[in-house]
Amino acid sequence: MIKTLVFNILLVITFEVFMFLNGQKKYRGYVTLKHYILTLKMPIYQKVLMMKILIVSFITVILNEFI
């Protein structure tokens, strides 16, 4: 269970970083990991990230029950 939770957290964060760095074509060369770390300090972004992790974990638990 802990392995699945850690995997889900890393999966969501990896996807978020990828989308942050490659999401907008206009700023693709200018946005770096430093900008993403500054974004992580914003409380609203932290709440959104936690909700995404919660949703992915919930879906994983539901799917494991039915499979």
C-alpha positions in Angstrom: 0.0 0.0 0.0 2.8 2.4 0.9 4.6 1.6 -2.4 1.5 2.4 -4.4 1.0 5.6 -2.6 4.6 6.7 -3.1 4.4 5.7 -6.8 1.2 7.7 -7.2 2.7 10.8 -5.6 5.8 10.6 -7.8 3.7 9.9 -10.9 1.5 13.0 -10.3 4.5 15.3 -9.5 6.4 14.0 -12.5 3.4 14.7 -14.8 2.9 18.1 -13.2 6.6 19.1 -13.8 6.4 17.9 -17.4 3.3 19.8 -18.1 4.7 22.9 -16.3 7.9 22.9 -18.3 6.4 21.9 -21.7 2.8 23.2 -21.4 3.2 26.6 -23.1 5.1 26.8 -26.4 5.6 30.6 -25.9 7.7 30.2 -22.7 9.3 26.8 -23.4 12.9 27.9 -23.4 12.5 30.3 -20.5 10.8 28.2 -17.8 13.1 26.1 -15.6 12.9 23.8 -12.6 13.7 26.9 -10.4 10.4 28.4 -11.6 8.5 25.2 -10.7 10.0 25.2 -7.2 8.9 28.8 -6.7 5.4 27.7 -7.9 5.4 24.9 -5.3 5.7 27.5 -2.5 2.2 28.9 -3.5 -0.4 27.6 -1.1 -3.1 27.4 -3.7 -0.9 25.3 -6.0 0.0 23.0 -3.0 -3.8 22.5 -2.4 -4.4 21.7 -6.1 -1.5 19.3 -6.2 -2.7 17.5 -3.1 -6.2 17.2 -4.6 -4.7 15.7 -7.8 -2.7 13.2 -5.7 -5.8 12.3 -3.7 -7.9 11.8 -6.9 -5.2 9.5 -8.5 -4.9 7.5 -5.2 -8.7 7.2 -4.9 -9.0 5.9 -8.5 -6.1 3.5 -7.9 -7.8 2.1 -4.8 -11.1 1.7 -6.6 -9.6 0.0 -9.6 -7.6 -2.4 -7.4 -10.8 -3.4 -5.6 -12.6 -4.3 -8.9 -9.6 -6.1 -10.6 
